[in-house]
Amino acid sequence: MKKLLNTIYVTTEGAALKKDGENLVAEIEGAEKKRVPLHMLASVVTFGPILISPALIGICAERGITIVLLDRIGRFQARIEGPVSGNVLLRRAQYRVADSAEDIVRSIVMGKIANQRAVIRRSLRDYGSEIDPLIRAALETTTERMALILRRVQLADTTVDQMRGSEGEAATLYFAIFDYLIRAPDPELRWTKRSRRPPLDAMNALLSFLYTLLTHDCRSACEAVGLDPAVGFLHRDRPGRPSLALDLMEELRPPLVDRLALSLVNRRQLRARDFQQMETGAVLLTDDARKLVLTAWQERKKEERLHPFLAEKAPFGLVPYLQAQMLARHLRGDIDAYPPWFWS
């Protein structure tokens, strides 16, 4: 199985990254703060104005280590990578299937809805005795309604548009009760509705930040197995959008991101003071909070779960790669269908 390599996140403005022999070295004001062997790296993600030496850019491109540049609040700016090593025959198969991808979309949507239900059911198991009976009833009703949608996707929906509609209906139900899953005492951390570009409250800021990290990992996974991250099945093609990476992350959002966000808030590792509101109305993580979230994200990726299709344990951080590999095998005709990753 592929080895889980590291992603280095650089968040200190003005930091400098350079190559020193076979190592990446991070310096702040001329003092070395971190040294990482290049053979242990999969990617480097920077936030804000970070200096990167030409020698480091060159060796990273040569070794297949992707460098991603984000602005201070985590919005994508640029991506630096070497020659694409994708298999042209695999990509041609991907492009052909993209115009009639009902079976793949069905698997993705089923995986996402099932995993959203699992997040709610996990909260019911963890806090069932402490949850107000009316709220518990609302959560149970939601899981039942989502189960019906899941069955509709499996047996009744025949077109991609129908499946998109079912996915949207399930997402509306899921986020309508998301506030019931939050047990933090701070009123500023309550949930109202999903908001993006920019996030307008603390929980949306946290989710958006983590979704950015997951998107990066899914895009890297697509490229690692030779798929074109821009041509998706569930998400429509749009210039500049990594549609396939967004497809791949749909079934992974609930267990990898939503659960982590809820854990950080419910365990009171993040409080209202860890977020700041900008003059534009956008809400962002503070620098210290962002570092805490990045550390938690890296630890989350080390946790192992049984992969239901492969029947072996794998760390969360490898799941995007394994799913991209399953998709590639399906497109090549090695397996009959794309198997979604179900979390429990």
Secondary structure as UniProt FT lines:
FT   STRAND          6..10
FT   TURN            13..14
FT   STRAND          16..20
FT   TURN            21..22
FT   STRAND          23..28
FT   TURN            29..30
FT   STRAND          31..37
FT   HELIX           38..40
FT   STRAND          41..47
FT   STRAND          51..52
FT   HELIX           54..63
FT   STRAND          66..70
FT   TURN            72..73
FT   STRAND          76..80
FT   HELIX           88..98
FT   HELIX           102..127
FT   HELIX           128..130
FT   HELIX           133..155
FT   HELIX           160..176
FT   HELIX           178..181
FT   HELIX           187..189
FT   HELIX           202..225
FT   TURN            229..230
FT   TURN            239..240
FT   HELIX           243..250
FT   TURN            251..252
FT   HELIX           253..258
FT   HELIX           259..266
FT   TURN            267..268
FT   HELIX           272..274
FT   STRAND          275..277
FT   TURN            279..280
FT   STRAND          283..285
FT   HELIX           287..302
FT   STRAND          304..307
FT   TURN            308..311
FT   STRAND          312..315
FT   HELIX           316..318
FT   HELIX           319..332
//
